[in-house]
Structure formats: structure tokens, C-alpha cells
Amino acid sequence: MNNNYLRIGAQAILVAGIGVFGVDYFSHLFFSDPMETVPYFLAKSTFYLIFSLLFLSFVTFTSRKSEFVKVVIGGIVIASIWGIYYNILPPLLHYYPFGISLYGLSFLGMGVVGTGVAFGTVHTLAFIVGYYAATRIIKS
């Protein structure tokens, strides 16, 4: 039983690390203007770590859907929650927790809506790529 907890913990750390500091960081680096701040990536990796622990502990063992469907739904959920926390609540509550608001970013000059959709897609892919990369690393 302890081995299972260690595997879940290690996999969650890998999902957060690979997803945020791999996929998300480099998408911001190459496609975003301006680049996000370090606290933004630290906050997001913490959020992805907590979500990954919950996802790996509950969803992967309780749902009867195929693995890919679960991972895609998980990616959409985490990207949506992060988007609400980081882009919708700040204008409503007049606070900006980390980094730059969506209105201050541009993804290849696509405007606010295009940038929001692009980063929502990137954040979903960050979870999916992180999950499958971590699964491969843990299995080998």
C-alpha cells in the first residue's frame, strides 16, 4: 500500500514539473508577449501538483471511462479552474495574484479571446503531456 502512495506522489510531482516547467513554460517563452513571472509558474506548479495528487488518487481508480478520456477531462478541468482563478476572479475582485493578467498578455498577437483560448489549450495539454510523460517514466 505504501508503494502505491509513493508512486502517486512521484507521478504527481512529475506531472506538475513536466507540464508546467516543460510545456507551459516553453509555450509562454516562445509564444507569449510578455513572458510570465516566476511566481506564476511556482503557483501553477503547486496547483497542478495538488490537482494531480487528487486526480491520481481518486479519478484514475474510480472512473470506468478509458484512461485517455479521463486524462483529457482532467486537463480541461484543471485548465478551467486555473483560468477562472487567474483570469476571471481577479477583475471581479480587483486583485492580481501572480504575474500578468490575461489583458496584459498576447499569444502570437491573437487578442484577449484568442489568447485565452490558446492558453486554455496549452494548460490542458500541459496536464495531458505531463500525465503521459510521468506515466512512462514511472513504468520504466
C-alpha positions in Angstrom: 0.0 0.0 0.0 2.8 2.5 0.8 4.4 1.7 -2.5 1.2 2.9 -4.2 1.3 6.2 -2.3 4.9 6.8 -3.3 4.1 6.1 -6.9 1.2 8.5 -6.9 3.3 11.2 -5.2 6.2 10.7 -7.6 3.9 10.7 -10.6 2.1 13.9 -9.4 5.4 15.7 -8.9 6.4 14.7 -12.5 3.1 15.7 -13.9 3.4 19.2 -12.3 7.1 19.5 -13.2 6.8 18.4 -16.8 3.5 20.0 -17.5 4.3 23.4 -16.0 8.0 23.8 -16.4 8.1 22.0 -19.7 5.0 22.5 -21.8 3.6 25.7 -20.2 6.9 27.5 -19.6 8.1 27.0 -23.2 4.8 28.0 -24.7 5.0 31.2 -22.7 8.6 31.7 -23.6 8.1 31.2 -27.4 4.6 32.4 -28.0 3.6 34.9 -25.2 4.4 38.5 -25.0 5.5 39.4 -22.3 6.9 36.4 -20.5 5.1 35.3 -17.3 6.7 35.7 -14.0 8.5 33.1 -11.8 5.8 33.3 -9.1 3.2 32.5 -11.7 5.0 29.3 -12.7 5.6 28.3 -9.0 1.9 28.9 -8.1 0.8 26.9 -11.2 3.1 24.0 -10.4 1.8 23.9 -6.9 -1.8 23.9 -8.2 -1.0 21.2 -10.7 0.7 19.1 -8.0 -2.3 19.2 -5.8 -4.7 18.5 -8.6 -2.5 15.7 -9.9 -2.5 14.1 -6.4 -6.3 14.2 -6.3 -6.7 13.1 -9.9 -4.3 10.1 -9.5 -5.7 9.1 -6.1 -9.4 9.3 -6.9 -10.3 9.6 -10.6 -7.9 7.0 -12.1 -9.1 4.3 -9.6 -12.8 5.1 -9.5 -13.9 6.0 -13.0 -14.9 3.4 -15.6 -14.1 5.6 -18.6 -11.0 5.0 -20.7 -7.7 6.4 -19.5 -7.4 8.9 -22.3 -10.9 10.3 -21.8 -10.2 10.7 -18.0 -6.9 12.5 -18.7 -8.4 14.8 -21.3 -11.3 15.6 -18.9 -8.8 16.2 -16.1 -6.8 18.5 -18.3 -9.9 20.5 -19.2 -10.9 20.7 -15.6 -7.5 21.9 -14.3 -7.2 24.4 -17.2 -10.7 25.7 -16.5 -10.1 26.1 -12.7 -6.7 27.8 -13.3 -8.3 30.1 -15.9 -11.1 31.1 -13.5 -8.7 31.7 -10.6 -6.2 33.5 -12.7 -8.2 35.4 -15.3 -11.8 35.7 -14.2 -11.7 36.3 -10.5 -9.0 39.0 -10.5 -11.1 41.6 -12.5 -14.1 40.8 -10.4 -12.3 41.0 -7.1 -9.7 43.6 -8.1 -6.6 41.6 -7.3 -3.9 40.0 -9.5 -2.2 37.2 -7.5 0.8 36.3 -9.7 2.3 37.8 -12.8 0.3 39.4 -15.5 -3.4 39.5 -16.2 -4.8 38.0 -19.4 -5.4 41.5 -20.7 -1.7 42.2 -20.4 -0.7 39.1 -22.4 -0.7 38.2 -26.1 -0.4 34.8 -27.6 1.0 35.5 -31.1 -1.0 38.8 -31.1 -4.3 37.0 -31.1 -6.2 39.4 -28.8 -7.8 38.6 -25.4 -10.2 35.9 -26.6 -7.7 34.2 -28.8 -5.0 34.4 -26.1 -7.5 32.9 -23.6 -8.4 30.0 -25.9 -4.7 29.4 -26.8 -3.6 29.4 -23.2 -6.5 27.2 -22.1 -5.5 24.7 -24.8 -1.8 24.9 -23.6 -2.8 24.4 -20.0 -4.9 21.4 -20.9 -2.0 20.0 -23.0 0.4 20.7 -20.1 -1.6 18.3 -17.9 -2.1 15.7 -20.6 1.6 15.7 -21.7 2.7 15.8 -18.1 0.5 12.8 -17.2 1.6 10.6 -20.1 5.3 11.5 -19.7 5.1 10.8 -16.0 3.4 7.5 -16.6 6.2 6.5 -19.0 8.9 7.5 -16.6 7.2 5.7 -13.6 6.7 2.5 -15.6 10.3 2.3 -16.8 
